[in-house]
Amino acid sequence: MVGCWTGLRFSDFSRIEAENIQTNTITIKTQKTGKLVIIPIHWTLKMIMSKYKRKTANSLPPSISQQKLNTYIKEVGEKVGLKEMVMISKIKGGKRIDNSFPKYKLITTHTARRSFATNAFKNGIPSIAIMKITGHTTEKAFLKYIKISEKENAEMLLQHDFFKQRPQLKIAK
């Protein structure tokens, strides 16, 4: 859950210390890029942190290995019914190879990071603000990273003021 609400990689959220946490933000230098990121603490994460206050030094769930966490995530995914088959295509030796897997088998700690970016984008947070957390340097790369279907894009647009009917507008005849 920490990855879902911070957008951090496992290598970063698993080493958050009490010193990284301020009242409303987490400040950490990312391991992969060495960049400093400042992440607002989502209210859901604040609730999790209140549960672990005084139980762990950083008020976060105790860290476990990435391998063990990935195993647990897959087990939870299977138990909640994420069994829809998903096609994965890879190019190997110049040939396209398609394989199908139940969705739960594809979930990893990195899914949390992608989910953060996708959900933040779908909730109207500007790409540039999300990219400051994820470390993407181009919007093109960021937009490939998030998962937005054509239907989801249309639903997002319908929520925008531009697509809402305004009584003061008159339609030309």
Buried (B, 14 or more C-beta within 10 A) or exposed (E): BBBBBBBBBBEBBBEBEEEBBEEEEBEBEBEEEEEEBEBEBBEEBEEBBEEBEEEBEBBBBEBEEBEEBBEEBBEEBBEEEBEEEEEEEEEEEEEEEEEEEBBBEEBBBEBBBBBBBBBBBBEEEEBEEBBBBBBBEEEEEBEEBBEEEEEEEEEBEEEEEEEEEEEEEEEEE
